[in-house]
């Protein structure tokens, strides 16, 4: 077999309905030099048998069975076994798009990371493509420009490890945070980008991100989600600080704390307090939130979306008990007006 160029790591958990589609999307690629590491994370359906079927008939496939430990542990197990020059992550309910590896490899010139685009499918129907504006190499002094040209609203190109190739020696000992179950993949991507020195962007959709109707509902305003954010945000803040120190002249990097950490995640929690009852609406939790906001030197009353003005005014007032009373009043008012409609 040719020298392995790419290690494709597929965490698998109860994916019998989608796993053949996922694996066949790899086999359909016009690029033979790869290995596939299927990590069965304690599946209770027929997924282990499907994995064994492929690894038993194709030497490029390897199956690892382990007790259920979560997607991060599965990805890390795959990383520990990977032998390719580059590694790629593919979720078992998603698929590579035709010519994905060809498109990502044909233009690369030994970059540390290759970032392609992705298509969003809802019930197998294509809905949207998210991809870099240009196929372009960012090396050396041009590397900072990568962030300026590719950090977008909600970091949509950088939030996930899929649709990317990572040079394995650059990944090194970096691993996914197994103690997190939200945004651990974003931390992995940002950890790599914070210390690598070159990126190739590919202006093509290379990955199919498949959503089902039942998965469109979101719990991002739930108390359980708030707990996940509290675990994630301090680590994200450290990474942002590292990036800001390395790229002091890149405005998109310097704006990450304000626009993404506060404007996206912190405001999500504050909006939750204003619209529903929460067990986390207390002085200890709100004090932590306001402490995170204290680090945002760009935070002014009108510095974010108009809908955030009341939240920022309460924060600026700095009275925890007053903020709590106002949020509770807001919830009652919301209920009153919803009943009166």
JOUR-V678436 format. One record per pair of residues at least 12 apart in sequence whose C-alpha atoms are under 10 Angstrom apart, sorted by the first residue. I is the first residue (numbers start at 1). J is the second residue. Records with the same first field share a line. If there is no record, write none. Layout:
I=J / J
//
This chain:
1=32 / 33 / 34 / 59 / 60
2=32 / 33 / 34
3=32 / 33 / 34 / 35 / 83 / 84 / 85
4=32 / 33 / 34 / 35 / 60 / 82 / 83 / 84 / 85 / 86
5=31 / 32 / 33 / 34 / 35 / 83 / 84 / 85 / 86 / 87
6=31 / 32 / 33 / 34 / 35 / 36 / 82 / 83 / 84 / 85 / 86 / 87 / 88 / 101 / 165 / 166 / 167 / 168
7=33 / 34 / 35 / 36 / 37 / 60 / 61 / 78 / 79 / 81 / 82 / 83 / 84 / 85 / 86 / 87 / 88 / 89 / 165 / 166 / 168
8=26 / 34 / 35 / 36 / 37 / 38 / 61 / 78 / 79 / 82 / 84 / 86 / 87 / 88 / 89 / 90 / 165
9=35 / 36 / 37 / 38 / 39 / 62 / 74 / 75 / 76 / 77 / 78 / 79 / 81 / 82 / 87 / 88 / 89 / 90 / 91 / 92
10=22 / 23 / 36 / 37 / 38 / 39 / 40 / 63 / 71 / 74 / 75 / 78 / 88 / 89 / 90 / 91 / 92 / 93 / 94
11=37 / 38 / 39 / 40 / 41 / 64 / 70 / 71 / 72 / 73 / 74 / 75 / 76 / 77 / 78 / 89 / 90 / 91 / 92 / 93
12=38 / 39 / 40 / 41 / 42 / 43 / 47 / 48 / 51 / 64 / 65 / 68 / 70 / 71 / 74 / 75 / 90 / 91 / 92 / 93
13=39 / 40 / 41 / 42 / 43 / 44 / 45 / 46 / 47 / 48 / 68 / 70 / 71 / 74 / 91 / 92 / 93
14=40 / 41 / 42 / 43 / 44 / 45 / 46 / 47 / 48 / 92 / 93
15=40 / 43 / 44 / 45 / 46 / 47 / 48 / 50 / 91 / 92 / 93
16=43 / 44 / 45 / 46 / 47 / 48 / 49 / 50 / 51 / 92 / 93
17=45 / 46 / 47 / 92 / 93
18=47 / 91 / 92 / 93 / 94 / 95 / 210
19=46 / 47 / 50 / 51 / 91 / 92 / 93 / 94 / 95
20=47 / 50 / 51 / 54 / 92 / 93 / 95
21=92 / 93 / 94 / 95 / 96
22=90 / 91 / 92 / 93 / 94 / 95 / 96 / 97 / 208
23=36 / 38 / 50 / 51 / 54 / 61 / 90 / 92 / 93 / 94 / 95 / 96
24=95 / 96
25=94 / 95 / 96 / 97 / 98 / 99 / 100 / 207 / 208
26=90 / 95 / 96 / 97 / 98 / 99 / 100 / 101
27=96
28=96 / 97 / 98 / 99 / 100
29=96 / 97 / 98 / 99 / 100 / 101 / 102
30=98 / 99 / 100 / 101 / 102 / 103
31=99 / 100 / 101 / 102 / 105
32=60 / 101
33=60 / 84
34=60 / 61 / 83 / 84 / 85 / 86 / 87 / 101
35=58 / 59 / 60 / 61 / 62 / 82 / 83 / 84 / 87
36=54 / 55 / 58 / 59 / 60 / 61 / 62 / 63 / 78 / 82 / 84 / 87 / 88 / 89 / 90
37=51 / 55 / 60 / 61 / 62 / 63 / 64 / 75 / 77 / 78 / 79 / 81 / 82 / 89
38=51 / 52 / 54 / 55 / 61 / 62 / 63 / 64 / 65 / 74 / 75 / 77 / 78 / 90 / 92
39=51 / 62 / 63 / 64 / 65 / 66 / 71 / 73 / 74 / 75 / 76 / 77 / 78 / 92
40=52 / 63 / 64 / 65 / 66 / 67 / 68 / 71 / 74
41=64 / 65 / 66 / 67 / 68 / 69 / 70 / 71 / 73 / 74 / 75 / 77
42=65 / 66 / 67 / 68 / 69 / 70 / 74
43=65 / 66 / 67 / 68
44=68
47=92
48=63 / 64 / 65
50=63
51=63 / 64 / 65
52=64 / 65
62=78 / 81
63=78
64=77 / 78 / 81
69=178
70=178 / 179 / 180 / 181
71=91 / 176 / 178 / 181 / 184 / 185
72=175 / 176 / 177 / 178 / 179 / 180 / 181 / 184 / 185
73=175 / 176 / 177 / 178 / 179
74=176 / 178
75=89 / 90 / 91 / 175 / 176 / 178 / 185
76=173 / 174 / 175 / 176 / 177 / 178
77=175
79=168 / 171 / 172 / 173 / 174 / 175 / 176
80=172 / 173 / 175
82=168
83=168
84=167 / 168 / 169
85=165 / 166 / 167 / 168 / 169 / 170
86=112 / 113 / 114 / 164 / 165 / 166 / 167 / 168 / 169 / 170 / 171
87=113 / 164 / 165 / 166 / 167 / 168 / 169 / 171
88=101 / 114 / 161 / 162 / 163 / 164 / 165 / 166 / 167 / 168
89=160 / 161 / 162 / 163 / 164 / 165 / 166
90=161 / 162 / 163 / 164 / 207 / 208 / 209
91=161 / 162 / 208 / 209 / 210
93=208 / 209 / 210 / 211
94=120 / 121 / 162 / 207 / 208 / 209 / 210 / 211
95=206 / 207 / 208 / 209 / 210
96=118 / 119 / 162 / 163 / 205 / 206 / 207 / 208 / 209
97=118 / 119 / 163 / 204 / 205 / 206 / 207 / 208 / 209
98=205 / 206 / 207 / 208
99=204 / 205 / 206 / 207
100=116 / 117 / 118 / 163 / 204 / 205 / 206 / 207 / 208
101=116 / 163 / 164 / 165 / 206 / 207
102=206
103=116 / 135 / 202 / 203 / 204 / 205 / 206
104=116 / 117 / 135 / 163 / 164 / 165 / 200 / 201 / 202 / 203 / 204 / 205 / 206
105=165 / 200 / 202
106=202
107=135 / 136 / 137 / 200 / 201 / 202
108=135 / 136 / 137 / 199 / 200 / 201 / 202
109=137 / 139 / 198 / 199 / 200
110=137 / 139 / 167 / 198 / 199 / 200
111=137 / 138 / 139 / 165 / 166 / 167 / 196 / 197 / 198 / 199 / 200 / 201
112=139 / 165 / 166 / 167 / 168 / 169 / 170 / 171 / 192 / 193 / 196 / 197 / 198 / 199 / 200
113=137 / 138 / 164 / 165 / 166 / 167 / 168 / 170 / 171 / 189 / 192 / 193 / 196 / 197 / 198 / 199 / 200 / 201
114=136 / 137 / 163 / 164 / 165 / 166 / 167 / 198 / 199 / 200 / 201 / 202
115=131 / 132 / 135 / 136 / 157 / 158 / 161 / 162 / 163 / 164 / 165 / 166 / 199 / 200 / 201 / 202 / 203 / 204 / 206
116=130 / 131 / 132 / 135 / 157 / 162 / 163 / 164 / 165 / 200 / 201 / 202 / 203 / 204 / 205 / 206 / 207
117=129 / 130 / 131 / 132 / 133 / 156 / 157 / 162 / 163 / 164 / 201 / 202 / 203 / 204 / 205 / 206 / 207 / 208
118=130 / 131 / 132 / 157 / 162 / 163 / 164 / 203 / 204 / 205 / 206 / 207 / 208 / 209
119=131 / 163 / 204 / 205 / 206 / 207 / 208 / 209 / 210
120=205 / 207 / 208 / 209 / 210 / 211
121=208 / 209 / 210 / 211 / 212
122=209 / 210 / 211 / 212 / 213 / 215 / 216
123=210 / 211 / 212 / 213 / 214
124=208 / 209 / 210 / 211 / 212
125=210 / 211 / 212
126=208 / 209 / 210
129=204 / 205 / 206 / 207 / 208 / 209
130=156 / 157 / 203 / 204 / 205 / 206 / 207
131=150 / 156 / 157 / 163 / 201 / 202 / 203 / 204 / 205 / 206
132=149 / 150 / 151 / 157 / 200 / 201 / 202 / 203 / 204 / 205
133=149 / 150 / 201 / 202 / 203 / 204
134=149 / 150 / 200 / 201 / 202 / 203 / 204
135=200 / 201 / 202 / 203 / 204
136=199 / 200 / 201 / 202 / 203
137=198 / 199 / 200 / 201 / 202
138=197 / 198 / 199 / 200 / 201
139=196 / 197 / 198 / 199 / 200
140=197 / 198 / 199
141=197 / 198
142=197 / 198 / 199
143=196 / 197 / 198 / 199 / 200 / 247
144=197 / 198 / 199 / 246 / 247 / 248 / 249 / 250 / 252 / 253
145=247 / 249 / 250 / 252
146=198 / 199 / 200 / 201 / 250
147=193 / 199 / 243 / 247 / 250 / 251 / 252 / 253
148=249 / 250 / 251 / 252 / 253 / 254
149=250 / 252
150=201 / 252
151=252 / 253 / 255 / 256
152=252 / 256 / 259 / 260
153=256 / 259 / 260 / 264
154=256 / 259 / 260 / 261 / 263 / 264 / 265
155=186 / 256 / 259 / 260
158=185 / 186 / 187 / 188 / 189 / 190 / 193
159=183 / 184 / 185 / 186 / 187 / 188 / 189 / 190
160=183 / 184 / 185 / 186 / 187 / 188 / 189 / 190
161=184 / 185 / 186 / 187 / 188 / 189 / 190
162=185 / 189 / 206 / 207 / 208 / 209
163=202 / 204 / 205 / 206 / 207 / 208 / 209
164=189 / 200 / 201 / 202 / 206 / 207
165=199 / 200
166=189 / 192 / 193 / 199
167=192 / 196
170=192 / 193 / 195 / 196 / 197
171=188 / 189 / 191 / 192 / 193 / 195 / 196
172=192
174=188 / 189 / 191 / 192
175=187 / 188 / 191 / 192
176=188 / 189 / 191
177=232
179=231 / 232
180=228 / 229 / 231 / 232
181=225 / 228 / 229 / 231 / 232
182=225 / 227 / 228 / 229 / 231 / 232
183=228 / 229 / 231 / 232 / 233 / 236
184=232 / 235 / 236
186=232 / 236
187=232 / 233 / 235 / 236 / 239
190=236 / 239 / 240 / 242 / 243
191=236 / 239 / 240 / 242 / 243
193=239 / 243
194=239 / 240 / 241 / 242 / 243 / 244 / 245 / 246 / 247
195=242 / 243 / 246
220=265 / 268 / 269 / 272
221=268 / 269 / 270 / 271 / 272 / 273 / 275 / 276 / 278
222=269 / 272 / 273 / 276 / 277 / 278
223=269 / 272 / 273 / 277 / 278 / 279 / 280 / 281
224=280
225=269
226=265 / 266 / 268 / 269 / 272 / 278 / 280 / 285
227=280 / 285
229=265 / 266 / 268 / 269
230=265 / 266 / 285 / 288 / 289
233=261 / 262 / 265 / 266 / 292
234=261 / 292
236=256 / 257 / 261
237=256 / 257 / 261 / 292 / 295
239=257
240=253 / 254 / 255 / 256 / 257 / 261
241=253 / 254 / 256 / 257
243=256
244=256 / 257
254=298
255=296 / 297 / 298
256=296
257=292 / 293 / 295 / 296 / 297 / 298 / 299
258=293 / 295 / 296 / 297 / 298 / 299 / 303 / 304
259=296 / 298 / 299 / 303 / 304
261=292 / 293 / 296
262=289 / 292 / 293 / 295 / 296 / 299 / 304
263=293 / 299 / 303 / 304 / 305 / 308
264=304
266=289 / 290 / 292 / 293
267=289 / 293 / 304 / 305 / 307 / 308 / 311 / 312
268=308
269=281 / 286 / 289
270=286 / 289 / 308 / 310 / 311 / 312 / 327
271=307 / 308 / 310 / 311 / 327
272=327 / 331
273=286 / 311 / 323 / 324 / 326 / 327 / 328 / 330 / 331
274=310 / 311 / 324 / 326 / 327 / 328 / 329 / 330 / 331 / 332 / 333 / 334
275=327 / 328 / 329 / 330 / 331 / 332 / 333 / 334 / 335
276=327 / 328 / 330 / 331 / 332 / 334 / 335
277=327 / 328 / 330 / 331 / 332
278=328 / 331
281=320 / 323 / 324 / 325 / 327 / 328
282=320 / 321 / 323 / 324
283=319 / 320 / 321 / 323 / 324
284=320
286=315 / 320 / 321 / 323 / 324
287=315 / 318 / 319 / 320
289=315
290=312 / 314 / 315 / 316 / 318 / 320
291=315
293=312 / 315 / 316
294=315 / 316
299=312 / 316
300=312 / 313 / 316
301=313 / 314 / 315 / 316
310=326
311=323 / 326 / 327
314=326 / 327
//
